[in-house]
Amino acid sequence: MLETSARLLKLLSLLQSPRDWSGAALAAELGVGVRTVRRDVDKLRNLGYPVDALPGVAGYRLGAGASLPPLLLDDEEAVAVVVGLRAAAGGPIAGIEESSVRALTKLEQVLPSRLRHRVKLLQTVAVTPSGAAAVQTDVLLAVAEACRDHQQLRFDYRDHHGATARRTTQPHRLVNNGRRWYLVAWDLDRDDWRTFRLDRLEPVIPTGPRFTPREIPELKSTATGVASGGYRYQATFRVSAPAGVVADQLPPTVATVSPLDPHTTRVTTGANSLDELTLYVGLLGHPFEVESPPELITHIRTLAARLTAATN
């Protein structure tokens, strides 16, 4: 049988899992009687933990309190939280970097040595800053709340030319591709799905009336919008390589890959720079042709002439 202090920690850990517990189930896990469970629950309540009794059944769940109680994490959960905090500390959301570092420092101070060793191994693949424009925390939360509550969202949106226009949407999904945050929404003015970059978006509060959610586009369609939407240039290439080979080189949030035949693939992607498009497809290592836009063809010819002249 566990000692009282250790038993309370084990009881708290069980209650922090997302499920309801009967008194009998808790007693079996702890190796005690149901009456002991009731006494231990009262002790947790006296310590400030909001343990709720389930109506109509002799059971318990951990409720929401006025303050955040200490969390008990198993080994895998602790490592996952550390990795997530490292990503947040250098990620594309403005305003949470310092908070992430403080939380990370507190957690690493109390990690057992076996976990501290695993976390140090993960530092070799630490997340580096994306370099993308940061999203303000209040913008991210406001858009997420509108998606959750199915409320129309109006916002001022800045395009790649810097021009701003008011948009009225039915927000459905937030997408993060590691570089930027996007909103997938039904545009009421254009009567179609659109993808918006959150760093170019300024919500107009309060939000509009509630709406009935539509059938959300498949993740593949969403990835297509993220790959090409919101950029100054959208380009299409014909690449002389099998689609499977090209797909291994280009994630779906970066480009759309479609087989034309067993040896040829069409690639659709977007960028804010013609140089970026040229280098991106050129470094794939496969012969390719530019299908669109026309200005990219001219740009590549000019660049090729300049590079050729540099070797003479």
C-alpha positions, 0 to 999 in steps of 0.5 A: 500500500502506498504511503499517504503522501505518495497515494495523494500524488498518485490520486491526483495524477489519476484525476488529471487524466481526461476521464471520470473515475468511480470510487471503486476504480480509484480504490483498485488503482490505489490498493485501498478501500473506497472510504480511504479514497473519499478521505483522500479526495477531501484532503485534495480539496483542502489543498485547493484542488477542485475535485467534483463529485459526479451527480448520480454516481459515486465518482469523481473528476478534477474540475476547473479552479480559480488558479492552475494547480501543479500538474503531474506528468509521466515521462512521455508527457514531460518530454512532449511539453519540453519540446513544445515549449522549445518550439514556442520560444522560437516560434511564429507567435508574438508575445509568448516567447518569454513566457515559454522560456520561463515555463521551460526553465521551471520544468527543466529544473525539476526533471529527473536525471533520466528525462533530462538526458533525453531532453538534451538529446533532443536539443540536437534537433532544436527548433530554429526561428522560422523567420516568418512574420509573427502572429500577435497572440490576441489575433490568434486567440480571437480567430480561434474563438470565432472558429470554435463558436461558429461566429462570423468574423470581419477583419481588415486584410493586407495583401502582398502589395500592402493594400488593406480591404475589409473581409467578412467570413465564416471562419472554420479552421486554423492551420499551422505549417511550421512557418505561418498560421493560416485561417481557412474560411468561407468568404461571404463576399466571394461566396467561396473558400479562401485562405488568409495569413494571420500575420496580415489579418486584424480582426474587427471586434465584436464578431458577427452572428453565429452561422451553421458550419459548412463541410470543411475542405479536406486537408489536401485542399487546405494544404493547396490553399496554404501552398499557393495562397497569400503570395505575390506570385503563383507558379506552375512547373512541369517537372521531369520526375515521378510524382512520388519522388517530387512529393518526397521533396515538397511537403503538401503545405509548400507545393501541390504535386500532381502526376501527369504521367509516370515520369512527369509531374506538375508542381504548383506553388507560390512565393513573394519573389521570382528568385525564390521560385527559381531557386526552389524548383531549380534545387530539386535536381530535376529538369523542369519547364515553367508553365506560368507565370510568363514573367517567371520565364523572362526572369529565368532567361535573364538570370541564366544569361547573367550566370552564363556570362559570369563563367566566361 
